[in-house]
Amino acid sequence: MPGIEECLSDAMTLPGARGAAIVDWSSGLALGTAGDAPGGEHEVTAVEAAELARLATEQTAFRPPVDAAAEVRCASPFVEDVIVTTRTDFHVLRFIETSFDGSVFLHLWLDRHEGNLALARLRLRSLATELVLV
């Protein structure tokens, strides 16, 4: 099972990958980075991406409906990933389930013309389930 460095290295092999980071969205701290950062600084990008992740997970519109029989909601976070597209780039934030009370996501920055968004989403889903955080 890959750790942070191996996970980021694997993410960077995707076509069009420009940068990747694993971020704690409660603090905005980058736990690991690879490649370039959109604004030139990984720390600033991590804080900004964390704010977007928090906004997405806090919205009730994105939560599954309450099961009428059990009246129980699914496990948090409810959002699997967030995708932001610009004229030149894709940003994919994939939430990672952890065994501890953590709030971590994988942020992949792709060139829009060279990258494959569908392939990136599939690979990030796989990486998120394989990642070992210690």
BAKEBA-660446 format. One record per residue: x, y, z of N, C-alpha, C in turn; residue number from 1. Coordinates in steps of 0.05 Angstrom, whole numbers, padded with zeros to 5 digits. Last residue first. Layout:
residues N
<n.px: X&n.py: Y&n.pz: Z&ca.px: X&ca.py: Y&ca.pz: Z&c.px: X&c.py: Y&c.pz: Z&tiba: NUM>
...
***
This chain:
residues 134
<n.px: -00001&n.py: 00149&n.pz: 00158&ca.px: 00008&ca.py: 00142&ca.pz: 00186&c.px: 00017&c.py: 00166&c.pz: 00201&tiba: 134>
<n.px: -00041&n.py: 00127&n.pz: 00107&ca.px: -00032&ca.py: 00151&ca.pz: 00122&c.px: -00025&c.py: 00142&c.pz: 00150&tiba: 133>
<n.px: -00040&n.py: 00097&n.pz: 00047&ca.px: -00037&ca.py: 00091&ca.pz: 00075&c.px: -00026&c.py: 00117&c.pz: 00088&tiba: 132>
<n.px: -00083&n.py: 00090&n.pz: -00009&ca.px: -00064&ca.py: 00106&ca.pz: 00006&c.px: -00064&c.py: 00099&c.pz: 00036&tiba: 131>
<n.px: -00123&n.py: 00063&n.pz: -00036&ca.px: -00099&ca.py: 00049&ca.pz: -00030&c.px: -00080&c.py: 00064&c.pz: -00011&tiba: 130>
<n.px: -00164&n.py: 00100&n.pz: -00044&ca.px: -00170&ca.py: 00076&ca.pz: -00028&c.px: -00145&c.py: 00060&c.pz: -00020&tiba: 129>
<n.px: -00139&n.py: 00139&n.pz: -00074&ca.px: -00150&ca.py: 00146&ca.pz: -00048&c.px: -00157&c.py: 00122&c.pz: -00031&tiba: 128>
<n.px: -00126&n.py: 00111&n.pz: -00121&ca.px: -00105&ca.py: 00120&ca.pz: -00103&c.px: -00115&c.py: 00127&c.pz: -00075&tiba: 127>
<n.px: -00178&n.py: 00104&n.pz: -00142&ca.px: -00161&ca.py: 00081&ca.pz: -00135&c.px: -00139&c.py: 00089&c.pz: -00115&tiba: 126>
<n.px: -00192&n.py: 00158&n.pz: -00150&ca.px: -00209&ca.py: 00141&ca.pz: -00133&c.px: -00193&c.py: 00117&c.pz: -00124&tiba: 125>
<n.px: -00152&n.py: 00172&n.pz: -00186&ca.px: -00152&ca.py: 00184&ca.pz: -00160&c.px: -00170&c.py: 00168&c.pz: -00141&tiba: 124>
<n.px: -00168&n.py: 00142&n.pz: -00231&ca.px: -00143&ca.py: 00137&ca.pz: -00219&c.px: -00142&c.py: 00148&c.pz: -00190&tiba: 123>
<n.px: -00218&n.py: 00166&n.pz: -00243&ca.px: -00216&ca.py: 00137&ca.pz: -00237&c.px: -00190&c.py: 00131&c.pz: -00222&tiba: 122>
<n.px: -00203&n.py: 00219&n.pz: -00253&ca.px: -00222&ca.py: 00213&ca.pz: -00232&c.px: -00220&c.py: 00184&c.pz: -00224&tiba: 121>
<n.px: -00168&n.py: 00212&n.pz: -00298&ca.px: -00158&ca.py: 00223&ca.pz: -00273&c.px: -00177&c.py: 00217&c.pz: -00249&tiba: 120>
<n.px: -00204&n.py: 00193&n.pz: -00337&ca.px: -00182&ca.py: 00176&ca.pz: -00328&c.px: -00171&c.py: 00186&c.pz: -00301&tiba: 119>
<n.px: -00235&n.py: 00240&n.pz: -00342&ca.px: -00247&ca.py: 00215&ca.pz: -00333&c.px: -00226&c.py: 00195&c.pz: -00323&tiba: 118>
<n.px: -00198&n.py: 00279&n.pz: -00359&ca.px: -00212&ca.py: 00282&ca.pz: -00334&c.px: -00224&c.py: 00256&c.pz: -00324&tiba: 117>
<n.px: -00137&n.py: 00279&n.pz: -00383&ca.px: -00162&ca.py: 00264&ca.pz: -00388&c.px: -00176&c.py: 00263&c.pz: -00361&tiba: 116>
<n.px: -00094&n.py: 00331&n.pz: -00409&ca.px: -00105&ca.py: 00313&ca.pz: -00389&c.px: -00130&c.py: 00300&c.pz: -00397&tiba: 115>
<n.px: -00082&n.py: 00368&n.pz: -00448&ca.px: -00067&ca.py: 00343&ca.pz: -00447&c.px: -00079&c.py: 00322&c.pz: -00429&tiba: 114>
<n.px: -00116&n.py: 00411&n.pz: -00439&ca.px: -00113&ca.py: 00401&ca.pz: -00466&c.px: -00098&c.py: 00374&c.pz: -00468&tiba: 113>
<n.px: -00114&n.py: 00422&n.pz: -00384&ca.px: -00140&ca.py: 00415&ca.pz: -00397&c.px: -00137&c.py: 00402&c.pz: -00424&tiba: 112>
<n.px: -00069&n.py: 00396&n.pz: -00339&ca.px: -00072&ca.py: 00413&ca.pz: -00363&c.px: -00097&c.py: 00404&c.pz: -00378&tiba: 111>
<n.px: -00089&n.py: 00388&n.pz: -00271&ca.px: -00084&ca.py: 00377&ca.pz: -00297&c.px: -00086&c.py: 00399&c.pz: -00319&tiba: 110>
<n.px: -00077&n.py: 00375&n.pz: -00205&ca.px: -00079&ca.py: 00397&ca.pz: -00224&c.px: -00071&c.py: 00387&c.pz: -00251&tiba: 109>
<n.px: -00108&n.py: 00344&n.pz: -00151&ca.px: -00092&ca.py: 00340&ca.pz: -00176&c.px: -00098&c.py: 00363&c.pz: -00194&tiba: 108>
<n.px: -00109&n.py: 00332&n.pz: -00084&ca.px: -00114&ca.py: 00353&ca.pz: -00104&c.px: -00095&c.py: 00348&c.pz: -00128&tiba: 107>
<n.px: -00140&n.py: 00292&n.pz: -00038&ca.px: -00118&ca.py: 00292&ca.pz: -00058&c.px: -00126&c.py: 00312&c.pz: -00079&tiba: 106>
<n.px: -00155&n.py: 00305&n.pz: 00031&ca.px: -00162&ca.py: 00302&ca.pz: 00003&c.px: -00137&c.py: 00303&c.pz: -00014&tiba: 105>
<n.px: -00178&n.py: 00293&n.pz: 00097&ca.px: -00156&ca.py: 00294&ca.pz: 00078&c.px: -00167&c.py: 00291&c.pz: 00050&tiba: 104>
<n.px: -00190&n.py: 00294&n.pz: 00158&ca.px: -00204&ca.py: 00306&ca.pz: 00136&c.px: -00183&c.py: 00312&c.pz: 00115&tiba: 103>
<n.px: -00196&n.py: 00245&n.pz: 00210&ca.px: -00181&ca.py: 00263&ca.pz: 00192&c.px: -00199&c.py: 00273&c.pz: 00170&tiba: 102>
<n.px: -00195&n.py: 00207&n.pz: 00256&ca.px: -00213&ca.py: 00229&ca.pz: 00252&c.px: -00200&c.py: 00251&c.pz: 00235&tiba: 101>
<n.px: -00171&n.py: 00148&n.pz: 00222&ca.px: -00171&ca.py: 00167&ca.pz: 00244&c.px: -00190&c.py: 00190&c.pz: 00237&tiba: 100>
<n.px: -00175&n.py: 00123&n.pz: 00175&ca.px: -00182&ca.py: 00107&ca.pz: 00198&c.px: -00183&c.py: 00125&c.pz: 00223&tiba: 99>
<n.px: -00205&n.py: 00161&n.pz: 00121&ca.px: -00183&ca.py: 00154&ca.pz: 00138&c.px: -00193&c.py: 00138&c.pz: 00162&tiba: 98>
<n.px: -00219&n.py: 00173&n.pz: 00053&ca.px: -00228&ca.py: 00163&ca.pz: 00079&c.px: -00204&c.py: 00154&c.pz: 00095&tiba: 97>
<n.px: -00208&n.py: 00230&n.pz: 00017&ca.px: -00196&ca.py: 00205&ca.pz: 00025&c.px: -00208&c.py: 00197&c.pz: 00052&tiba: 96>
<n.px: -00233&n.py: 00265&n.pz: -00040&ca.px: -00233&ca.py: 00261&ca.pz: -00011&c.px: -00223&c.py: 00232&c.pz: -00005&tiba: 95>
<n.px: -00203&n.py: 00299&n.pz: -00091&ca.px: -00214&ca.py: 00273&ca.pz: -00084&c.px: -00211&c.py: 00268&c.pz: -00054&tiba: 94>
<n.px: -00207&n.py: 00350&n.pz: -00134&ca.px: -00203&ca.py: 00345&ca.pz: -00105&c.px: -00218&c.py: 00319&c.pz: -00098&tiba: 93>
<n.px: -00180&n.py: 00372&n.pz: -00192&ca.px: -00196&ca.py: 00350&ca.pz: -00181&c.px: -00188&c.py: 00347&c.pz: -00152&tiba: 92>
<n.px: -00180&n.py: 00419&n.pz: -00241&ca.px: -00171&ca.py: 00414&ca.pz: -00213&c.px: -00190&c.py: 00394&c.pz: -00202&tiba: 91>
<n.px: -00157&n.py: 00432&n.pz: -00306&ca.px: -00176&ca.py: 00418&ca.pz: -00289&c.px: -00164&c.py: 00416&c.pz: -00261&tiba: 90>
<n.px: -00145&n.py: 00491&n.pz: -00348&ca.px: -00138&ca.py: 00470&ca.pz: -00329&c.px: -00163&c.py: 00456&c.pz: -00318&tiba: 89>
<n.px: -00160&n.py: 00532&n.pz: -00382&ca.px: -00135&ca.py: 00518&ca.pz: -00388&c.px: -00130&c.py: 00494&c.pz: -00370&tiba: 88>
<n.px: -00207&n.py: 00552&n.pz: -00365&ca.px: -00203&ca.py: 00551&ca.pz: -00394&c.px: -00178&c.py: 00535&c.pz: -00401&tiba: 87>
<n.px: -00224&n.py: 00507&n.pz: -00312&ca.px: -00219&ca.py: 00534&ca.pz: -00322&c.px: -00214&c.py: 00531&c.pz: -00352&tiba: 86>
<n.px: -00263&n.py: 00469&n.pz: -00267&ca.px: -00251&ca.py: 00472&ca.pz: -00294&c.px: -00247&c.py: 00501&c.pz: -00300&tiba: 85>
<n.px: -00262&n.py: 00429&n.pz: -00212&ca.px: -00263&ca.py: 00457&ca.pz: -00221&c.px: -00249&c.py: 00458&c.pz: -00248&tiba: 84>
<n.px: -00294&n.py: 00380&n.pz: -00175&ca.px: -00280&ca.py: 00386&ca.pz: -00200&c.px: -00284&c.py: 00415&c.pz: -00207&tiba: 83>
<n.px: -00291&n.py: 00340&n.pz: -00119&ca.px: -00299&ca.py: 00366&ca.pz: -00129&c.px: -00282&c.py: 00371&c.pz: -00153&tiba: 82>
<n.px: -00316&n.py: 00277&n.pz: -00094&ca.px: -00296&ca.py: 00294&ca.pz: -00106&c.px: -00308&c.py: 00320&c.pz: -00115&tiba: 81>
<n.px: -00354&n.py: 00260&n.pz: -00056&ca.px: -00331&ca.py: 00243&ca.pz: -00064&c.px: -00309&c.py: 00259&c.pz: -00076&tiba: 80>
<n.px: -00387&n.py: 00284&n.pz: 00001&ca.px: -00377&ca.py: 00290&ca.pz: -00026&c.px: -00354&c.py: 00272&c.pz: -00032&tiba: 79>
<n.px: -00393&n.py: 00270&n.pz: 00053&ca.px: -00414&ca.py: 00261&ca.pz: 00034&c.px: -00405&c.py: 00265&c.pz: 00005&tiba: 78>
<n.px: -00339&n.py: 00244&n.pz: 00092&ca.px: -00353&ca.py: 00265&ca.pz: 00078&c.px: -00373&c.py: 00255&c.pz: 00058&tiba: 77>
<n.px: -00389&n.py: 00210&n.pz: 00133&ca.px: -00377&ca.py: 00235&ca.pz: 00124&c.px: -00350&c.py: 00229&c.pz: 00111&tiba: 76>
<n.px: -00437&n.py: 00159&n.pz: 00118&ca.px: -00413&ca.py: 00169&ca.pz: 00132&c.px: -00402&c.py: 00194&c.pz: 00118&tiba: 75>
<n.px: -00507&n.py: 00176&n.pz: 00111&ca.px: -00483&ca.py: 00162&ca.pz: 00103&c.px: -00459&c.py: 00174&c.pz: 00118&tiba: 74>
<n.px: -00556&n.py: 00182&n.pz: 00164&ca.px: -00542&ca.py: 00192&ca.pz: 00140&c.px: -00517&c.py: 00175&c.pz: 00135&tiba: 73>
<n.px: -00616&n.py: 00152&n.pz: 00183&ca.px: -00588&ca.py: 00154&ca.pz: 00187&c.px: -00575&c.py: 00164&c.pz: 00161&tiba: 72>
<n.px: -00668&n.py: 00132&n.pz: 00185&ca.px: -00663&ca.py: 00160&ca.pz: 00192&c.px: -00634&c.py: 00164&c.pz: 00199&tiba: 71>
<n.px: -00687&n.py: 00083&n.pz: 00169&ca.px: -00666&ca.py: 00084&ca.pz: 00189&c.px: -00661&c.py: 00112&c.pz: 00200&tiba: 70>
<n.px: -00729&n.py: 00099&n.pz: 00133&ca.px: -00732&ca.py: 00077&ca.pz: 00152&c.px: -00712&c.py: 00078&c.pz: 00175&tiba: 69>
<n.px: -00710&n.py: 00143&n.pz: 00104&ca.px: -00734&ca.py: 00145&ca.pz: 00120&c.px: -00737&c.py: 00123&c.pz: 00140&tiba: 68>
<n.px: -00647&n.py: 00168&n.pz: 00101&ca.px: -00662&ca.py: 00143&ca.pz: 00097&c.px: -00686&c.py: 00143&c.pz: 00116&tiba: 67>
<n.px: -00639&n.py: 00233&n.pz: 00077&ca.px: -00642&ca.py: 00216&ca.pz: 00101&c.px: -00657&c.py: 00191&c.pz: 00093&tiba: 66>
<n.px: -00601&n.py: 00241&n.pz: 00016&ca.px: -00626&ca.py: 00244&ca.pz: 00032&c.px: -00625&c.py: 00225&c.pz: 00056&tiba: 65>
<n.px: -00533&n.py: 00264&n.pz: 00018&ca.px: -00553&ca.py: 00245&ca.pz: 00010&c.px: -00578&c.py: 00249&c.pz: 00027&tiba: 64>
<n.px: -00513&n.py: 00332&n.pz: 00007&ca.px: -00515&ca.py: 00309&ca.pz: 00024&c.px: -00536&c.py: 00290&c.pz: 00014&tiba: 63>
<n.px: -00513&n.py: 00379&n.pz: -00021&ca.px: -00496&ca.py: 00358&ca.pz: -00031&c.px: -00497&c.py: 00333&c.pz: -00014&tiba: 62>
<n.px: -00543&n.py: 00414&n.pz: 00008&ca.px: -00553&ca.py: 00406&ca.pz: -00018&c.px: -00537&c.py: 00383&c.pz: -00030&tiba: 61>
<n.px: -00514&n.py: 00428&n.pz: 00053&ca.px: -00534&ca.py: 00407&ca.pz: 00056&c.px: -00545&c.py: 00398&c.pz: 00029&tiba: 60>
<n.px: -00445&n.py: 00440&n.pz: 00052&ca.px: -00471&ca.py: 00446&ca.pz: 00040&c.px: -00490&c.py: 00423&c.pz: 00042&tiba: 59>
<n.px: -00396&n.py: 00425&n.pz: 00070&ca.px: -00414&ca.py: 00437&ca.pz: 00090&c.px: -00442&c.py: 00442&c.pz: 00078&tiba: 58>
<n.px: -00366&n.py: 00407&n.pz: 00028&ca.px: -00375&ca.py: 00388&ca.pz: 00047&c.px: -00395&c.py: 00398&c.pz: 00067&tiba: 57>
<n.px: -00354&n.py: 00455&n.pz: -00001&ca.px: -00369&ca.py: 00434&ca.pz: -00013&c.px: -00381&c.py: 00414&c.pz: 00007&tiba: 56>
<n.px: -00324&n.py: 00484&n.pz: 00037&ca.px: -00349&ca.py: 00495&ca.pz: 00027&c.px: -00367&c.py: 00473&c.pz: 00015&tiba: 55>
<n.px: -00279&n.py: 00450&n.pz: 00043&ca.px: -00297&ca.py: 00455&ca.pz: 00066&c.px: -00324&c.py: 00465&c.pz: 00056&tiba: 54>
<n.px: -00257&n.py: 00455&n.pz: -00009&ca.px: -00266&ca.py: 00428&ca.pz: 00001&c.px: -00285&c.py: 00432&c.pz: 00025&tiba: 53>
<n.px: -00244&n.py: 00509&n.pz: -00010&ca.px: -00264&ca.py: 00499&ca.pz: -00029&c.px: -00275&c.py: 00472&c.pz: -00019&tiba: 52>
<n.px: -00205&n.py: 00509&n.pz: 00030&ca.px: -00229&ca.py: 00526&ca.pz: 00033&c.px: -00251&c.py: 00516&c.pz: 00014&tiba: 51>
<n.px: -00167&n.py: 00477&n.pz: 00006&ca.px: -00180&ca.py: 00468&ca.pz: 00031&c.px: -00206&c.py: 00484&c.pz: 00036&tiba: 50>
<n.px: -00150&n.py: 00509&n.pz: -00035&ca.px: -00164&ca.py: 00485&ca.pz: -00042&c.px: -00179&c.py: 00474&c.pz: -00017&tiba: 49>
<n.px: -00124&n.py: 00549&n.pz: -00004&ca.px: -00146&ca.py: 00556&ca.pz: -00021&c.px: -00163&c.py: 00531&c.pz: -00029&tiba: 48>
<n.px: -00083&n.py: 00518&n.pz: 00021&ca.px: -00103&ca.py: 00533&ca.pz: 00037&c.px: -00128&c.py: 00540&c.pz: 00020&tiba: 47>
<n.px: -00056&n.py: 00499&n.pz: -00025&ca.px: -00068&ca.py: 00480&ca.pz: -00005&c.px: -00089&c.py: 00494&c.pz: 00011&tiba: 46>
<n.px: -00037&n.py: 00546&n.pz: -00048&ca.px: -00056&ca.py: 00530&ca.pz: -00063&c.px: -00070&c.py: 00511&c.pz: -00044&tiba: 45>
<n.px: 00000&n.py: 00562&n.pz: -00009&ca.px: -00023&ca.py: 00579&ca.pz: -00015&c.px: -00045&c.py: 00563&c.pz: -00029&tiba: 44>
<n.px: 00036&n.py: 00519&n.pz: -00012&ca.px: 00023&ca.py: 00525&ca.pz: 00013&c.px: -00002&c.py: 00542&c.pz: 00009&tiba: 43>
<n.px: 00057&n.py: 00519&n.pz: -00064&ca.px: 00040&ca.py: 00497&ca.pz: -00055&c.px: 00024&c.py: 00504&c.pz: -00030&tiba: 42>
<n.px: 00059&n.py: 00572&n.pz: -00108&ca.px: 00065&ca.py: 00564&ca.pz: -00080&c.px: 00046&c.py: 00542&c.pz: -00071&tiba: 41>
<n.px: 00042&n.py: 00580&n.pz: -00159&ca.px: 00070&ca.py: 00581&ca.pz: -00154&c.px: 00078&c.py: 00572&c.pz: -00126&tiba: 40>
<n.px: -00011&n.py: 00572&n.pz: -00167&ca.px: -00002&ca.py: 00599&ca.pz: -00162&c.px: 00027&c.py: 00602&c.pz: -00157&tiba: 39>
<n.px: -00009&n.py: 00515&n.pz: -00178&ca.px: -00022&ca.py: 00534&ca.pz: -00196&c.px: -00013&c.py: 00563&c.pz: -00192&tiba: 38>
<n.px: 00054&n.py: 00483&n.pz: -00169&ca.px: 00030&ca.py: 00493&ca.pz: -00157&c.px: 00017&c.py: 00514&c.pz: -00175&tiba: 37>
<n.px: 00085&n.py: 00423&n.pz: -00198&ca.px: 00082&ca.py: 00452&ca.pz: -00194&c.px: 00056&c.py: 00458&c.pz: -00179&tiba: 36>
<n.px: 00106&n.py: 00363&n.pz: -00164&ca.px: 00102&ca.py: 00380&ca.pz: -00188&c.px: 00100&c.py: 00409&c.pz: -00181&tiba: 35>
<n.px: 00076&n.py: 00349&n.pz: -00101&ca.px: 00092&ca.py: 00340&ca.pz: -00124&c.px: 00087&c.py: 00359&c.pz: -00148&tiba: 34>
<n.px: 00070&n.py: 00345&n.pz: -00029&ca.px: 00065&ca.py: 00358&ca.pz: -00055&c.px: 00084&c.py: 00346&c.pz: -00076&tiba: 33>
<n.px: 00037&n.py: 00333&n.pz: 00033&ca.px: 00057&ca.py: 00326&ca.pz: 00013&c.px: 00050&c.py: 00339&c.pz: -00013&tiba: 32>
<n.px: 00003&n.py: 00360&n.pz: 00066&ca.px: 00018&ca.py: 00338&ca.pz: 00078&c.px: 00040&c.py: 00328&c.pz: 00059&tiba: 31>
<n.px: -00013&n.py: 00425&n.pz: 00073&ca.px: -00005&ca.py: 00406&ca.pz: 00053&c.px: 00012&c.py: 00385&c.pz: 00066&tiba: 30>
<n.px: -00065&n.py: 00450&n.pz: 00112&ca.px: -00037&ca.py: 00441&ca.pz: 00111&c.px: -00033&c.py: 00421&c.pz: 00090&tiba: 29>
<n.px: -00116&n.py: 00464&n.pz: 00123&ca.px: -00104&ca.py: 00476&ca.pz: 00099&c.px: -00075&c.py: 00469&c.pz: 00096&tiba: 28>
<n.px: -00145&n.py: 00442&n.pz: 00165&ca.px: -00124&ca.py: 00462&ca.pz: 00172&c.px: -00113&c.py: 00476&c.pz: 00147&tiba: 27>
<n.px: -00183&n.py: 00411&n.pz: 00141&ca.px: -00191&ca.py: 00425&ca.pz: 00165&c.px: -00171&c.py: 00447&c.pz: 00172&tiba: 26>
<n.px: -00159&n.py: 00385&n.pz: 00099&ca.px: -00177&ca.py: 00407&ca.pz: 00093&c.px: -00188&c.py: 00421&c.pz: 00118&tiba: 25>
<n.px: -00096&n.py: 00369&n.pz: 00085&ca.px: -00115&ca.py: 00367&ca.pz: 00107&c.px: -00134&c.py: 00390&c.pz: 00105&tiba: 24>
<n.px: -00076&n.py: 00343&n.pz: 00022&ca.px: -00082&ca.py: 00366&ca.pz: 00039&c.px: -00101&c.py: 00359&c.pz: 00061&tiba: 23>
<n.px: -00030&n.py: 00327&n.pz: -00025&ca.px: -00049&ca.py: 00315&ca.pz: -00005&c.px: -00051&c.py: 00336&c.pz: 00016&tiba: 22>
<n.px: -00023&n.py: 00347&n.pz: -00093&ca.px: -00018&ca.py: 00351&ca.pz: -00064&c.px: -00038&c.py: 00334&c.pz: -00048&tiba: 21>
<n.px: 00007&n.py: 00359&n.pz: -00157&ca.px: -00011&ca.py: 00344&ca.pz: -00139&c.px: -00003&c.py: 00350&c.pz: -00110&tiba: 20>
<n.px: 00012&n.py: 00383&n.pz: -00225&ca.px: 00018&ca.py: 00384&ca.pz: -00196&c.px: -00002&c.py: 00368&c.pz: -00180&tiba: 19>
<n.px: 00002&n.py: 00368&n.pz: -00276&ca.px: 00020&ca.py: 00391&ca.pz: -00272&c.px: 00029&c.py: 00392&c.pz: -00243&tiba: 18>
<n.px: -00015&n.py: 00317&n.pz: -00321&ca.px: -00012&ca.py: 00325&ca.pz: -00293&c.px: 00009&c.py: 00347&c.pz: -00290&tiba: 17>
<n.px: -00021&n.py: 00298&n.pz: -00373&ca.px: -00028&ca.py: 00326&ca.pz: -00367&c.px: -00024&c.py: 00335&c.pz: -00339&tiba: 16>
<n.px: -00033&n.py: 00232&n.pz: -00354&ca.px: -00029&ca.py: 00250&ca.pz: -00376&c.px: -00038&c.py: 00279&c.pz: -00368&tiba: 15>
<n.px: -00003&n.py: 00213&n.pz: -00291&ca.px: -00027&ca.py: 00216&ca.pz: -00308&c.px: -00022&c.py: 00236&c.pz: -00330&tiba: 14>
<n.px: 00039&n.py: 00214&n.pz: -00258&ca.px: 00043&ca.py: 00199&ca.pz: -00283&c.px: 00019&c.py: 00202&c.pz: -00301&tiba: 13>
<n.px: 00024&n.py: 00238&n.pz: -00211&ca.px: 00038&ca.py: 00255&ca.pz: -00230&c.px: 00044&c.py: 00240&c.pz: -00256&tiba: 12>
<n.px: 00004&n.py: 00196&n.pz: -00181&ca.px: -00015&ca.py: 00216&ca.pz: -00192&c.px: -00002&c.py: 00233&c.pz: -00214&tiba: 11>
<n.px: 00052&n.py: 00172&n.pz: -00165&ca.px: 00034&ca.py: 00158&ca.pz: -00183&c.px: 00014&c.py: 00177&c.pz: -00197&tiba: 10>
<n.px: 00070&n.py: 00212&n.pz: -00131&ca.px: 00086&ca.py: 00204&ca.pz: -00154&c.px: 00069&c.py: 00190&c.pz: -00175&tiba: 9>
<n.px: 00031&n.py: 00210&n.pz: -00092&ca.px: 00034&ca.py: 00234&ca.pz: -00108&c.px: 00050&c.py: 00228&c.pz: -00133&tiba: 8>
<n.px: 00039&n.py: 00157&n.pz: -00072&ca.px: 00013&ca.py: 00165&ca.pz: -00083&c.px: 00016&c.py: 00190&c.pz: -00101&tiba: 7>
<n.px: 00091&n.py: 00161&n.pz: -00053&ca.px: 00085&ca.py: 00142&ca.pz: -00075&c.px: 00059&c.py: 00150&c.pz: -00088&tiba: 6>
<n.px: 00084&n.py: 00199&n.pz: -00011&ca.px: 00103&ca.py: 00204&ca.pz: -00034&c.px: 00096&c.py: 00186&c.pz: -00058&tiba: 5>
<n.px: 00046&n.py: 00172&n.pz: 00023&ca.px: 00041&ca.py: 00198&ca.pz: 00011&c.px: 00058&c.py: 00203&c.pz: -00014&tiba: 4>
<n.px: 00048&n.py: 00102&n.pz: 00008&ca.px: 00046&ca.py: 00124&ca.pz: 00026&c.px: 00042&c.py: 00150&c.pz: 00010&tiba: 3>
<n.px: 00013&n.py: 00044&n.pz: -00018&ca.px: 00030&ca.py: 00067&ca.pz: -00021&c.px: 00026&c.py: 00088&c.pz: 00001&tiba: 2>
<n.px: 00017&n.py: -00023&n.pz: 00000&ca.px: 00000&ca.py: 00000&ca.pz: 00000&c.px: 00018&c.py: 00025&c.pz: 00000&tiba: 1>
***
